[in-house]
Amino acid sequence: MKTARTLIAAVALVAPLLAFAQTPSTSRVDQRQINQDVRIDRGVQSGALTQQEAARLDKGQMHVQNMENKAMADGTVTKKEAGRLEHAQDQQSKHVYRQKHDRQHDYNHDGRKDRPQRKL
């Protein structure tokens, strides 16, 4: 009876570690994808991104997702594939930043670019 409890306790401690070891190596990629999607959505809501800019950025996100899917097709992601994914996400992050901080805005959400305010 005592050995059965010990065995159950050992399995209970080891099971989470085994589950962690089996998670895909692209969890960081997935989290970055989610974060960048949120950045794009917030940009649209605030008016910092126009609909055209958001559509273009979403297309870039889909490109990164397709790269991840191809890398995971054989079940493992090599270091080279992981490096390419990281680079693609870095580039996409730069695109999001540039589009959110350019002078094209749609603050009133009418689908047209708002003109920058003139300083008097």
PyMOL commands that set and color helices and strands:
alter all, ss='L'
color gray80, all
select helices_A, chain A and resi 2-21+27-46+51-71+79-100
alter helices_A, ss='H'
color red, helices_A
deselect
rebuild
show_as cartoon
